[in-house]
């Protein structure tokens, strides 16, 4: 019994020490940055939850959309949004009213229903479409496309059950500042290996797979528009915005990036102005033609065309490229769906490229970015409801370079 008591006392004492360390770290450096983790809707299990009050998405983890029925007690026009984490869940720590669908409700005085979810793509939208249309929206807004590529990348990395479980455990432990501190201290000393099927279970999205993604994306978009139109619901298709200064999700030449003086442990858009030309030249000798070094050069030179080309050529894409946005434009033109060219509006606001101040990371928005998207979408939704659209968001007065912010954890979310 004495040994058992000692063990219990030791466990309790260790717990007190750990809690004290956690408290000290939170006071010193603030709360931890939450990690984004999701189980992608795959058609198994419950996607839509039914109750006496109506239906609601079963795949939303936080700030959930409340149940919606076909009946409307307040007489407001109803707009239904479908899409991925860009419209729901990707910007953690904000109210649902601050996400783009919520902002649209305030701007137009309509009921704006948010059926977005982390990891959703046109496959999972198709799976919930009939249920979603059963609430009889006046307009369907589709903002989906990043995950067509992103799910291909992440399925390659987390496609087996064991790896998926480990990633979820890491995300839960990430709620501890102490854990994040220890993890980054250890990972900061790692020798980074090139991402490949042999090293991390990832795979690049090559030209053949891109072509297949485009084809199936267009096929599914046409199906969504066709089903909604058959139900008498007009569709607004929205092109996708993404952070133009975000790097690829893995450095392809990490040792050369380190030699260039770029200090990020994992791909982030940290400041590049202070890098020395001699270090960059040495890095380019170490890894000639490396896309990561071209990305650093393009940011230093303010070369917008090069940044755009690098985004389109990203071998591990989690952002929609220009061809995928071209698919959205073509489907809208050929089906009669209303097009909102958010990417075009954003490029005008950013003098050629989307303002990075609107982004928290590669494709998730700051509060200002959500507001900007809502105002863009309103340009297409308002005429369909015989309403006056609000003005577009002004260009950011200062670019948060925080260009300087293009990956999870690159800055605290409380600062946006």
C-alpha angles and dihedrals in degrees: 000000000000091000091049091051091050091050092050091047090049092051092049092047091049090049091053091050092050092048090049091051090048091050093049093049093048091051092046101043106009133247120324122272106249117240120227113238131163145168104232114234104250103171094266122111127002118335097163122039118209127204139154088275095057134261134323136175112272092196098067111102103191139015087019125202107252120239115286127202131193090250119087119203099183098047094233121149112254127228119188121203124200126182145091137297093303088077098031134022102358096094100057123200099034129106120258087243089063094055116094096263090050092049090051089056091055094043097050102024092239135127105262114194117201114209093161121127142181111274096008118148134170090283093061092039088057089051093057098033100101091047091047093050090051090077087065103233120195091221134016116212116199117196102165136127113091090086094053086077098022094058090051089055097043095043086057091052102036100023097120122072097239095053091046091053092049092051091052092049090050090050092052092048086050088076085078119081088204091056092048091049093050094043094052091044090055096039090047089066095047121118100233117228124207111266111253141137088266096051107035109000090252125130132196122245102242128194095271093051092045090055090052091048091052093048096049093042091055091046092052094044089055090050092051092049092045095050093047093046091050087055090051095251117134114225129221112202114199126200115228130254124207138173107275095203097051114118124224112283090253128034109239092203104030095164091053091047088053090048088053088061095251102145105195114123091209129018109296132145097247121166115288102184094094097054115115121239092225091056092048092050091050090050091051090053089051094051112015114202095009110163091217091061091046087054091053090048092049092051093048091050095040087236102171095179091054093048090051092049092049090052090053093047097045107137091206101040123186092160127074112254129216094265092055090050086050088058090055091051093048095048091049092050094047099042100040093243115148112258123216106188097205091165090055093047091048093050089053090050091049097044094248104343132049113274108259088210087076093060134077093190135338096320112350118100137236115226088268090052092052090051091048092051092048091053091049093049090048089064088067100033100047097062090050088057096040090247132132113253119231121242118275119259114270120246111271110268091218126027108231099228084200061110043125089086119070108119141049110285098012089122135002112272091224088070098062 
